[in-house]
Amino acid sequence: MRLKSGIWVAAYLRRCNIEGAFAAVRRRGAEEAGAVFIKINRLDGTAVLYGPAAQSAFDETRPADRMFTAMLGGNKPVAEADVEARLTKEVRFDPDVWIVEVEDRAARNFLDGNVVA
């Protein structure tokens, strides 16, 4: 059984803050099962966006883990405006999404290896 989105986001925020990065919820989604998007703001006009991985990326040995994929800027950060445009589209498609923004010049994502290509 997977953690509720609200609990997962609270734990993620705490982890970011412990590591010295500022993180905040920009948009609250569905408490039970809203999709979570993570925007890593590099504070230089660029950003990276992580979103839910496709169902085929899930590992049967860890079914409760949330898996993410780099949607924009995986290997090379993109303009922050591009990330914002994508988030706007995601909110229009699903109004129950969560958006968490992390400010970190080193672009650390704190997703603990739960990122798939």
C-alpha positions in Angstrom: 0.0 0.0 0.0 1.4 3.4 -1.0 1.5 6.4 1.4 -1.1 9.0 0.9 0.1 12.0 -1.2 -0.3 14.4 1.7 1.9 12.3 4.0 4.5 11.7 1.3 4.8 15.4 0.5 5.1 16.3 4.2 8.0 13.8 4.6 9.6 15.1 1.4 9.5 18.7 2.6 11.1 17.7 5.9 13.9 15.8 4.1 14.7 18.8 1.8 14.8 21.2 4.7 17.0 18.9 6.8 19.4 18.8 3.8 19.5 22.6 3.7 17.3 23.2 0.7 14.2 25.4 0.9 11.1 23.5 -0.2 7.5 24.5 -0.2 4.1 23.2 -1.4 3.0 25.5 -4.2 -0.2 23.6 -4.9 -2.1 21.2 -2.7 -3.7 18.3 -4.5 -5.9 15.4 -3.5 -4.8 14.3 -0.1 -5.3 10.6 -0.8 -3.8 10.0 -4.2 -3.0 13.2 -6.1 0.0 13.0 -8.5 3.1 14.8 -7.2 5.3 17.0 -9.3 8.7 18.3 -8.0 10.2 21.4 -9.5 13.8 22.0 -8.7 14.5 25.7 -9.0 18.3 26.3 -9.5 17.9 30.0 -8.7 19.6 31.0 -12.0 16.5 31.1 -14.2 16.7 27.3 -14.9 14.8 24.4 -13.4 14.2 20.7 -13.6 10.8 19.0 -13.4 10.1 15.6 -12.0 6.7 13.9 -12.3 5.2 10.5 -11.8 6.8 7.7 -13.7 4.8 5.5 -16.0 3.3 2.4 -14.4 5.6 0.2 -16.4 8.6 1.7 -14.5 7.5 0.3 -11.1 9.5 -2.4 -9.5 7.4 -5.4 -8.1 9.8 -5.7 -5.2 9.0 -2.1 -4.0 5.3 -1.6 -5.0 4.7 1.1 -2.3 7.5 3.4 -3.6 6.6 6.5 -5.6 8.7 6.5 -8.7 9.5 9.7 -10.7 10.9 10.6 -14.1 12.6 13.8 -15.2 9.9 15.4 -17.4 12.0 18.5 -18.3 15.6 19.2 -17.8 16.8 15.8 -16.7 20.5 16.0 -17.9 20.5 19.7 -18.6 18.3 22.3 -16.8 15.7 24.1 -19.0 14.3 27.6 -18.7 12.1 28.1 -15.7 9.4 29.4 -18.0 9.2 26.1 -19.8 8.7 24.2 -16.5 6.0 26.7 -15.5 4.2 26.2 -18.8 4.3 22.4 -18.4 2.9 22.7 -14.8 0.1 24.8 -16.1 -0.8 22.1 -18.6 -0.7 19.4 -15.9 -3.0 21.4 -13.6 -5.5 21.9 -16.5 -5.4 18.1 -17.2 -5.7 17.0 -13.5 -6.7 19.6 -10.9 -5.8 17.2 -8.1 -2.0 17.4 -8.6 0.5 18.5 -6.0 3.3 20.9 -6.9 6.4 21.0 -4.7 9.1 23.5 -5.4 12.6 23.0 -4.1 15.2 25.8 -4.3 18.7 24.4 -4.6 21.6 25.7 -6.7 23.1 22.2 -6.9 19.8 20.8 -8.4 19.6 18.0 -5.8 16.2 16.2 -6.0 16.2 14.3 -2.7 14.2 11.4 -4.4 16.5 8.7 -3.1 17.1 6.8 -6.2 13.4 6.7 -7.1 14.0 8.3 -10.5 13.7 6.2 -13.7 14.9 7.2 -17.1 
